[in-house]
Amino acid sequence: MKFNKKLENITTYEAGKPIELVVREFGIEPKDIVKLASNENPYGCSPKVQDAVRAIIGKMSLYPDDSMIKLKDALSKKFDVKNENIIIGSGSDQVIEFLIHAKANSNSKILMNSITFAMYEIYAKHVGAEVIRTTSQEHDLEQFFEIYKKEKPEIIFLCTPNNPTGDCADATDVLNFIKKIDSDTLVVVDSAYMEYAIAKDKSKEIVIKDLIEQFDNVIYLGTFSKAYGLGGMRVGYGIADAKIIKELYKLRPPFNITTLSLEAASVALEDEEFVKKSVTLNLEQMKRYEEFAKKKNIDIINSYTNFVTLSLNASQNSTEISNSLLKQGMIVRNLSSYGMNSIRVTIGTDEQNSRFFELITPLL
Ligand SMILES: *Cc1c(COP(=O)(O)O)cnc(C)c1O
């Protein structure tokens, strides 16, 4: 059977290996598996969320509230924007899909960092758009601008903090960059890890209200999958000028967020203590990785997220090391598919991190 030609050179997104598969492939008990591969919150989610979800469990036969009024109200209150500035996606991933379909086609160019979140390219290929990348590993906004001037892309992705490297541009640099971009180019500020970045360095904070008031060609993306600990609920959001949101809405399937997910995200937003605790513990545990890397003479990228990227030495092979860890029930992310001899490790609990250090030491 012939399929859409655009699918021919798309490689399927490689998600962090699920615990269920490690159980099946290696016969390891779930309790002996540690997954530090998908940047999930190792402390779970707010207990208030669990109570709230339990309380509405009887509502499953009804379609969800497709106006998403409770979650939109909670987000607009938190970020001081209007409901018309918000779109909710099944993960911010889905908002990325909407915006690429809304703005790009097979004549379009999409500019992104050399190494960045893999879904941008996959969705770009859905519409046959050309992907253009910078060459430097960190976001070099001057280089972004040089390429922008020459290529005039329809969309520019800034992933800040960046996944899978963990570095983060300064908020003022991002704003100064956007000022120079013409109003018909859509700038995407994907800040899935912003809660972690702000806890480490205030200068990374992008104030969403200011951003969308100043620019009508920018969309800010956030998610409940990381600091809020709701990866399994699939909720993310885009915040932008109402004119952008209106177009994205044309692509949204009805009821794209389940009743339980809407409730979970709304309640999660209210429990700021939980997020604060998570980001504080994350920073504490990050220090252990920095010390470990120093002791082992391995480069570690200064991270503004809940993961660290270890740039291995030439004598160490990221594929061999991650496979060997996997066989022992330790799931991390090998970055060889990004052309890096590195592994990305989600910062876990104290105990999970100790286990990681213990298992990787003989492999170095
Ligand atoms: C995790 C992540 C997302 C989106 O995650 P969802 O679970 O789809 O909300 C988006 N961008 C980056 C850079 C991420 O790391």
The ligand as a MOL file (V3000), in Angstrom:
LIG
                    3D

  0  0  0     0  0            999 V3000
M  V30 BEGIN CTAB
M  V30 COUNTS 15 15 0 0 0
M  V30 BEGIN ATOM
M  V30 1 C 8.4360 17.4580 27.6520 0
M  V30 2 C 8.5330 18.5160 26.6330 0
M  V30 3 C 7.4200 19.0380 25.9490 0
M  V30 4 C 6.0270 18.5910 26.0170 0
M  V30 5 O 5.6270 17.6530 26.8060 0
M  V30 6 P 4.1070 17.2560 26.8780 0
M  V30 7 O 4.1270 16.0980 27.7660 0
M  V30 8 O 3.6470 16.9550 25.4950 0
M  V30 9 O 3.3840 18.4500 27.4420 0
M  V30 10 C 7.6000 20.0670 25.0630 0
M  V30 11 N 8.7900 20.5730 24.8450 0
M  V30 12 C 9.8750 20.1160 25.4810 0
M  V30 13 C 11.1690 20.7490 25.1850 0
M  V30 14 C 9.7870 19.0680 26.3700 0
M  V30 15 O 10.8910 18.5960 26.9480 0
M  V30 END ATOM
M  V30 BEGIN BOND
M  V30 1 1 1 2
M  V30 2 1 2 3
M  V30 3 2 2 14
M  V30 4 1 3 4
M  V30 5 2 3 10
M  V30 6 1 4 5
M  V30 7 1 5 6
M  V30 8 2 6 7
M  V30 9 1 6 8
M  V30 10 1 6 9
M  V30 11 1 10 11
M  V30 12 2 11 12
M  V30 13 1 12 13
M  V30 14 1 12 14
M  V30 15 1 14 15
M  V30 END BOND
M  V30 END CTAB
M  END
